[in-house]
Amino acid sequence: MRNTSKRKQIIIYIALIVWTIINIFPVYWMFTFSLKSNPEIFGENIIGLPKEWLWSNYETALTTGNMWLYFMNSAIVATATILITLAVSLMATFALTRLIWKRRKTMNKFFMLGLTIPIHASIVPVYVTLSRMNMLNTYWALIIPYAAFSLAMAILVCVGFMNEIPRELDESACIDGCGVFGIFFRIIVPLMKPAVATVGIYTFLQCWNELMFANVFISNSALRTLPVGVQALSGQYTTEWGPIGAALVLATFPTLIVYIFLSKKIQESFIAGAVKG
């Protein structure tokens, strides 16, 4: 029996190691890809380490490719989107779960309808609306749609987590003299940190990597986000793929950093039942 259990553990470890390698390999390949020249990329040394480490590809991406500017644009859009999504979703969730009013379940179902609408299926009506409001070629042309399409998932996560918070805490706070806003800001919000981390990462990834809206709603090169900026590095006749790989590394790095710092909070939110319907 002991030999059988050891064999199972060995098989599990081997499977986990293989799975880890499969997941890490794209990151390794992208990093080595960013340090190669075109002949080496399209030659025999596709997977191996670069023969000549071209760190100049990063300098080209940052200076000639304007990646610093596009990085700042993406950071502004992502930060504003996350703040708006968190503020609206937390307040909406509080109203749906802690306040008693008619049709609140119907309103919750209405919010959940947003999960069934593909974000890019609404590109034409959103474009027309933004055009009539003279909001094209502004940060708000991306912030408002990104936040709107993130709300459904954010409310779903927050509702499940907030339902796990005992209502006795609200009653105790009310006895101590807290009003609705006091209960919300002093009791509920501090306990919602795992759900806030989950919503923050989900919203960040959605708007940081989005290309279609950013490509259609923004034509001013000074307001481009990272995905559009990386796409613009491709030339009409010839393309230097090394700087494009460097730009991809720069665009991917923030998502890894954010996840590393907030992954523990996400695990806590799932354990606490934050994804319950």
Secondary structure, DSSP 8 states (H G I E B T S, - for coil): -HHHHHHHHHHHHHHHHHHHHHHHHHHHHHHHHTT--HHHHSSS-SSS--SS--THHHHHHHHTT-HHHHHHHHHHHHHHHHHHHHHHHHHHHHHHHTS--TTHHHHHHHHHGGGGS-GGGGHHHHHHHHHHTT-TTSTHHHHHHHHHHHHHHHHHHHHHHHTTS-THHHHHHHHTT--HHHHIIIIIHHHTHHHHHHHHHHHHHHHHS--HHHHHH---GGG--HHHHHHHTS-SS---HHHHHHHHHHHHHHHHHHHHHHHHHHHHHHHTTTT--
